[in-house]
Amino acid sequence: MVHRFGLRRSAPVTNEGLRMQRVTGFTRTRVVLPLALLAAVAMVVISEGAYLQSVKALGDLAAIGAAHGDIQRLQQSVLAAEAGQRGYLLTNRHEYLVPYDEALNDIGESFQRLDLYYAATATAAPELAPLRALTEAKLSELAVAIRLHDAGNSAASTDIVLSAANKQQMDAIRARSTELLAVQARQAEAGREALHATLLGRRVGMALLTAVSLLALYLFLRRTEELKQQEVRLNNVVQAERDRLEDEVVLRTAQLTELTCHLQTAREDERNRLARNLHDELGSLLTSAKLDAARIRSRLAGHAPEALERLAHLVLTLNQSIALGRRIIEDLRPSTLGNLGLVPTLEILAQEFSDQSATPVVCELQPVGLSASAELVVYRLVQEAITNISKYAAARQVWITLGTSHGRVTVSIRDDGVGFDTEAPAKSAFGLLGMRFRVASEGGVLVLVSSPGRGTVVTATLPESLPMAT
């Protein structure tokens, strides 16, 4: 297996590069947004300006049309007044004076409206005065003819009606009205041209603003696409870096697991070596010393009571040393595991814990098929869990189960102690971490479930490596 301790480094995305990309995008945005805002404001200004000019031009055209109609009605009213006057003079019937009076009323109303119109256009006001003078003179002549007729002077009234001056007055009124109508026609044409120019300017302005808006939209869409592509590239770089780091974490985890397994194996080998040395060398030395003490005691029997007493104390000390050595050997390498098997060894471990702590232990242990190394892992797991229970759990009862299901061996240690929060950072979690790596070294999985006041459950599942003994 190739061990890679160096980190592979891809081309990093530096903060300076990201900052430059953001500055470039921000600069382009500072150009696009004011451009779009300026186009919108200009569009509103042009639209409102064209609307106001169009309304004014239409109002002017309407006023010109009304003045044009008033001039025509004025001319027709003068003719109607003359026709009514002549009908009265010829027939002497007063009903002919009704259209005459109506014509006079229409002439007055027409002049009132024309006065209001020409008052708003001071430059055209003098043009109405001659028409007014001619009309008043004509109406005065018509009134004089009617008064003469009513006074019985029909000949004089007839002379007035048939005079050439009467015809000249009507021709002058008609000519002056025609001139005013021509002026109104020119003004109406100028108003239409102004309205056309306004509408044309609005069309041109809207076309230009539409082009500017489309340009801003194009720049915005292009910038948006560039940002999307940049985001995709950055996401790809980040994803590649994340994948690399995940691969690196997997590699480092595998290396740490392998290292832990090696250290655990080396630790167990060292324990075995120490256990053998203690059993072989220290055990033989203590046994030899005990035999020598026994020989000396037999030879001193009845001769030196004080020496015999000291010798008895020495034998007792040797026996205690031999017992201590055996306990140390059992802690380093339980001999019962190789001699009796896993189930009796766990029962002995549970009984010793129960005797020392006065805590009841319920064991449900079944024979399982595990290799020697896996059995040692299970033993150490139970041993570590019991040690933690005795130190921290304050449990009233402990349950230990061992069994096989679907080719998997499951061992569980449960207590009803104080428990703890598994999400909270622990001051020292090397024991749990060591158990986890021990189980992982044999291809197993360790699960820890605990909560404050609800006890703790430690469960390990390992693959069955050997057929169970019948």
Order of alpha helices (4+ residues) and beta strands (2+ residues): alpha-alpha-alpha-alpha-alpha-alpha-alpha-alpha-alpha-beta-alpha-beta-beta-alpha-beta-beta
